[in-house]
Amino acid sequence: MMLTEEEIPEELILETRIFHFGTLSMTHEKVRRATKKAVAIAKQAGAIISFDPNIREPLWNSMDEAREQVLYGLGQCHILKISDNEIQWLTGKNDYTEAVKWIREKYDIPLILVSMGKEGSRAYYQDRMVEKAPFINENTIETTGAGDTFCACVLHYICKHGLENLTEKNLKEMLTYANAAASIITTRKGALRVMPRPEEIEALIAGHH
């Protein structure tokens, strides 16, 4: 079963402040149309649009088709969260700053986040780049959900602070919080069902200062 255009909860979307989507709901034509309809409604309502390509190669008929849908997402979003592998695949550039420059020459995306696994994460905002190291955890058992957790924490921060006039301090706080949460989720099985609580994230951050 896949979501159809008729099943889109328009009233709910009209009230949303941040609308997040990825390509997992864009692998087939029907659900792709539903996703694009939802994005259009959210955008018309003035929501901040967030996009995470979240490419899963086995789900696609071809990577050319996947790329086409990623480029659609780039054209819609105000916030892009993209992994190190994805940005290199998309742009053909190994250097993340060069890759972000390639994206920005084509798309006006205020906030671009690059998650780099064991290297931490970066935020590119206006003419600023901020990088934060990861929280290395010896008890890591799986990385499923780490990127989603990171992205959720970023969106939580933007929900509280907005997307306008973010300072370097804001960006560092945001990445630190998101990195800490992502680190915690790697020590648990189950991803979404075992998301860390705010107090757990804050305790981990406090323990590293």
Residue, then its C-alpha position, 0 to 999 in steps of 0.5 A: m500500500m502506498l499513499t495516494e493524492e486523495e489521501i493527503p491530509e490537506e488541512l493538517i499540512l496547511e497548519t504545519r510550520i515545517f514540512h519534511f520529506g525525502t525520496l523514500s516516498m518518491t520511488h514510484e509514480k503514485v506515491r511520488r505524485a502524492t508527495k509532490k502534492a503535499v509539498a506544494i500545499a505546504k509551500q503555498a501555506g508558507a511552511i519551511i520545507s526540509f528535504d533529506p534525499n535518504i537514497r536507498e539504491p535497491l528501491w529505485n529502477s535506476m539511479d538516474e531516476a533517483r537523481e531526478q527526484v533528488l534535484y526536484g527536492l533541492g528545488q523545493c527546500h529551505i533546509l537540505k540534510i544530505s550525507d557525505n556519500e550522497i553529496q559526493w554522488l550527486t555533485g561528483k565532488n569529493d570536497y564537501t564545500e565545493a559540493v555545496k557550492w555546486i548545489r548553491e549555484k543552482y538552488d537557493i537553499p538557506l541551510i545545508l547540513v552535511s552529515m559525515g558519520k565519524e567525522g561529525s557534521r557541517a552546517y552551511y548557512q549564508d556565507r558561514m560554515v560551521e563544523k562539529a566533531p561527533f560524539i564517539n560512542e564505544n557502545t555503537i551497535e548499529t547506525t540505522g536511524a542516526g541520520d533521521t535522529f540528527c535531522a529531527c534535532v535540527l528541525h526541532y532547533i529551527c522550530k524553536h529559533g526560526l531560519e532567519n538570522l542564525t548566528e555561529k553560536n546557534l549553528k554550533e548549538m544545533l549541530t552539537y545537539a543533533n550529533a549527540a542525539a545521533s550518537i545515542i541512537t547508535t547504541r540502541k536497536g529499533a531507531l524510531r521507537v528508541m529515540p533519546r529524550p532531551e534530558e539524555i541528550e543534554a546529559l551527554i553534552a554536559g559530560h563532554h564539557 
